[in-house]
Amino acid sequence: MSRTPHPSFLRLAALLLGLSSLTAVAQEAPRARARDLGVAPGIFAPGTHNAITDVAGVRVGQVTLKEGDTVRTGVTAILPHAGNVYRSRVPAAVHVGNGFGKFIGSTQVNELGELETPILLTCTLCVWKAADAMAAWMLERPDMQQVRSLNVVVGETNDGGLNDIRARPVTADAVRRALDTATDGPVQEGSIGAGTGTVAFGWKGGIGTSSRKLPASLGGWTVGVLVQSNFGGVLQVSGAPVGRELDRYAFQNAVAVQADGRRGLADDHGDGSIIIVIATDAPLDDRNLRRVASRAMMGLGRTGSSASNGSGDYVLAFSTAESVRRAFDAPRLETSELANEQMSAVFQASVEAVEEAIYNSLFMATTVTGNGETVEAIPLDRVRDVLRHHGIAPTR
């Protein structure tokens, strides 16, 4: 026999339905890049897409792996130019801010000062599988039949919280798809590719990108950055103490214990990692690219990182300029490169783009559940409130 629900029950059901709808709307609220929030670090303007692909010839491909309730990872590929990088190498350098990590191929990059493959980013226990897959992919390229040595370059951060990292889920197919589908133009950011399972400042991290275009009087060069953010610290955005005001930051338990005059051990820390890739069309040799890469740590520091003990902080910088390209079999190199006195603007652009790319990786990331954990996206409405409170107005 059916019964008519009591009016109070109907009111409660309607209230719950309304709350459910509001929650769904909140979850579906669009993410925003830093500039949409009025955050535009520095003085130089971005390129067309405000992405690493604003450097002509650079392409990015990404494959996201989500399987069942446990796999949340992926691959991000960065190709320096449209040709065969082994046969037409680009000068490059790696700077190690903190060497707690695995960056396959980095020692040869610094020894010879050049890249001979694309760059892959992935998860910590997948670097060797990714490297093997890219080696096979490279050896299949035209005019590679006689190659017997290859220095593939693969970086990583540890996404073992949201991702079943011990399953080593990155496949050769995923690597190949990332390389084969790489394109120029806008780059997807946030919880995608190698950033699918990463965490930054206690919120969901991921892939972020930004660029700067120098004025013609300073050479007109473009600097582009892509990051895989997975690190900790005390988040600040354009100097505003966002992490503290959102009550989520490294060492906050220890700070609370200290403030209360109690003794005890903190149960949190600032560990994590970040990979930063810088591309430029400025004609730079590997020595000056190493100088560029080292400046990335300044942009990283501006966001609130202290490069903690467990944070693997690596920067790779390369130049796409034709005048500094290196043919694989050239007996001599005849290059035309930028002088030291012309480097300062490139340094400034690099610092600015790194800072903004990190913000983009955080602001564009979405909440992810995996491997028994949920990591929330940083709440942009609350970020806006903090920024307004500190005089950082939204862009009109």
N, C-alpha and C positions, 0 to 999 in steps of 0.2 A: 504494500500500500504506500503510495507516495505521500509525502508531507510537504506543505508549503514552508520554505525556510523562514525562520524568524527574521523580522526586519533588521535587528541588530547584526545578525549574521551576514545579511546582504550588504549592510553598510561596511562591515569589516572586509568582506570579499572585495567590494569596490575599492576600498582604501588600499588593500594589498595589490590589487590589479594596477591601480594608479602608480604605486611605488615601484612595481615591477616595470611598468612602462617607462617611468623616469629613469630607472637604472639602465634600461636598454638604450635609452636616448643618450645617457651619459657615456655609456660604453662605446656608442657609435659616433660620439663627437669627433670631428676631424682633428687630426694632429696638425701642428704648425711648425714651420721652420723658424729659426731664430729671428730673422728679419720681420716675420709676421708679428712677433711680440715686441718689436722695437729694439731688438738687440742686433747691433751692427758694429762689431768690434773694429776699431782702427779708423784709418783715414782714407784708404784706397777703396775704389769701387769694385764690386765683383764683376766677373765675366757674365756672359749671356745666361748661362744656366746656374751660375754660382756653384760650379762643380768641377771636379778634377778634369772632366772631359772638355772644359773650356780651353785646355791646352791642346792645340790642334794635333790630331792623330791619336790621342789617347782614347782608349775604349775600355768599358767596364762591363763584365758579364757576371751574373749572380744566379746561383741555384740554391733554393731553400729546401731543406729536408725536414719534413714533419711526418712522423710515422707513429701511429698509435698514440699512447699517452706518454711515451718516453723519449722519442727522438726529436730534438729541437736544435738543429745545427744547419750548416750549409757551407758553401764555397763562394768566395768573391775573387774574380780574376781581373787583373789590371794589365792591359796590353799597351806598351809604350808607343807603338806605331803599327801601321797596317801591314808592314812587311814581315819578313822572317828576322826576328830579333837576333838569332844566332849569327846570321850572315851580315846583318847591319846592326851592330851593337851600339848601345847608348851609354855614355859615361854615367856612373852612379857611385853612390857611397852610402854606407850604413853608419848611423850613430847609435850607440847603446847608452840609453839613459840609465837603465838598470837591467842587468843581464840575466834575470830570473825567467828564462824562457827558451824556446827552441826557434831559431830562425835559420832554416836550412839554406845553405849557399851563401850566407853573409860573409864568411871569411874570404872566399874567393872574390866576391864583389869588392871588398876593401883592398885586397891584394892587387888585383888587376885594374880596379877602378871602372868596371863596366858590368852591364847587364847583358846576358845572352839568352834569356828566356823571359816570358811574362812573369808577373808576380801573382802568387796565390795566397789568399788568407783563408784559414779554416780553424778547426778546433784542435786543441793540444794533442790528443792522441791520434789525430788523423793526418798529421803533417807528412808522415812517411808514405802513407797510402796516396795522398794528394801528389807528393813529389814523384812517386813512381808513375802515376797516371799521366802527369804532365810530361815526364821524360818520354814515355811512349808516344804521346801526342806530338811532341816536338820531332822525334825521330822519323815520324811519318810525313813530315812536311817535305815539299819539293826540295831537291838539292841537298838532302841530308843523309844520303845513302852511305857516305864514307865517314860519318861522324862517330867517334869512339869515346868521346868525353863530353859531358854536358853538365853545366852548373845550374840546376833548377833552383828557384828561389821561392820558399814557402814560409810564411809567418803564421803565428797562431796566438789565440788567447783561450783560456780555459772556461768552457761553458758547462762544466760538469754539474752545476746546480740544476739547471733546467733540462739538461740533455744527458742521456745515458752514454756518457763519453767512453766508458769501457767497452761498449759495443762497437766502437770505431765505425760509425755508420756512413761515413763519406765513401762513396764508390767512385770507380774510374769513370763511370757514365756521368756522374754529377760533375766531375772535373772537366770532362770533355764538353759537356753542355755549357758550362760557364765560359770556357774558352771560345767555343764555336759561336755563341750567341752574343758575345761582347759587342757593344755598340757605343757610338758617341751620343751626345745629347744629354737630356736629364738623367740623373742617377737616382734610383730608388734608395731610400734611407730608412733607418730604424731597424725593426725586427725582420731582417731579410738577409739572405746569403750567410756570410760568416758571422753576421751579427744576430742571427736568429735566437740564440740562447744566451747572449751576453748580458751583463749587469754593470751599471755604472752609477756610482754614488748611492747605491742602495736601491736605485730605480732601474727600470729596464733600459739597457744600453743598446748598442747596435752599430750599424754603418752610418757614417755621416760624411758629408763632403762640402767643400766651399772653394772659392777661388778669388783671386785678386788680379785686376788688370792695371798695370802701371801706366801713368801718363806718358805721352810720347816724349816729353822732355826728359823722362827717366828711363827711356829705352822702349817703352810700350810693351814690355814683356808680360806674359801671363804666368801666374803661379797657381797651381791647383793642388788640393789636398783631399785625401780620403783616409778616414780613420775607422778602425774596428775597436770600439770602446768597451772596456770590461774591467774598469779600475775603480778604486775607491778614493776617499778624501773628504773634504768639506766643501761642497759645491758652492761656488760663487759665480754669478752671471753679471758681467760688466761691473764687477765690484760689489754687487748686491749679495748679501749673505743668505742665499736661497736655502742651502742645506740646513743652516741653523734655524731659520724661521719656519721651515717645513718640518723641523725636528727629526731629521734623518741625516746623520753624518758619522764619519768614522770616530771611534773612541768616545762616543757620547755617554756610554755607561760609565767609563772611567771618570769622565768629567763630572757626571752626576754624583758619583761616590765622593769625589774630591770636594764638591760643593757642599755636600751634607756633612763633611768632616768624618766620614766613615772610612774604614780600611777595607780593601777588597780588590779583587782582580777584575779587569774588564773582560767581557765575553765577546768583544768585537774588535776588529782591526781594520786596517786600510788596504788590504791586499787586493790584487787584481792585475790586469795587464792592459796595454794598448799598443796597437801597431799603427804607425802613422806613415803614409806614403805621400811624398811630395813630388809633383811633376812640374817642369817649367820648360818654356821654349827659349829661355835665356841661354845663350851659348856658354855653358859652364863646363870646366873640366872636373874631374873627380875630387880634386883638392877643394875647390870652392863649393862643390856639392856637399862635401863633408861639413863645411862651415854652415851651409844652409840647413842641413839635417840637424845640427846641434842646436840651432835656434828654435827648432820645434818644441824643445823642452820649455822654452819661455811661454809659448802659447798654451802648452799643457798645464804649466804652473798657474797661469791666470785663471783656469777653471777650478782650481782648488786641490789639485793633486800634489802629493809630496813624494811621489815615486817610492812608495813604501817597499818594505823588504821583499814581499812576495809578488811585487808588480813587475812584470817583464815589459819594459818600456823601450821600444825599438822604433827607429825612424830610418826609412830608406828614401833617398832623394835621387832623381835622375833628370837628365836634360834630353829633350827631343830634337834640339836644333840640328839641322843638317850639317852645319859647319863643324860640329864636334863628333859626328858619327864615326864609328870605327869599323871598317870592313874586316871581317874575320881573318882574312889572309893578306892584309896589307903589310908590306915590308917596312913601310914608314907611315907615320901619321902626319898629315898636314892640316892643322886645325886653326880656326880663328875663334878666340874665346874672349869673354868679358874680362876686363882688368879688375884687379882688386878694388880700386877706387870706385868702381861702378856697382859694388855689391850691396851697399847699405839698403837701397830701396827694395832689393830682392829679399833681404833678411826681414825687413819690416812686413812685406807682403806675406811672407811665409808664416810669421808669428800670428798675424791677423787671421789668416785662413785656417790655421790649425785650431785656434780658439773657437772660431765659428763652426768649423766642421764637428767639433766635439759637442757643442750645443745642439747642432742639428741631429746628431746621432741620438741624443737624449730626448729631445722634444718630438722627434718623428717616430720614436719607438712606441709600440703598442704593448698592452699587458699580455704576458705569455704565461701559460700554464703547461708544465711538462715535468716528467720524472718525479711526480709527487709534490712539486713546488709551484707556487705562483709568484711572479715578480710583476709588480704593478708599474704601469707607465707613470711618469711624473705628472701630477695633475696641473695642467696648463693654466686653469683658472686661478689656482693658488700662486703659481709662478707669476702670473700677470699682477696679482695683488701685491706681491713682494716688490716687483719691479716698479709698479706705480708708487708704492710707499717710498721707494728710494729715488724717485724722480726720473725713472726710465720710462718714457711714454711710449705707447704703441705707435707703430708706423701708420700714418694716414694714407 
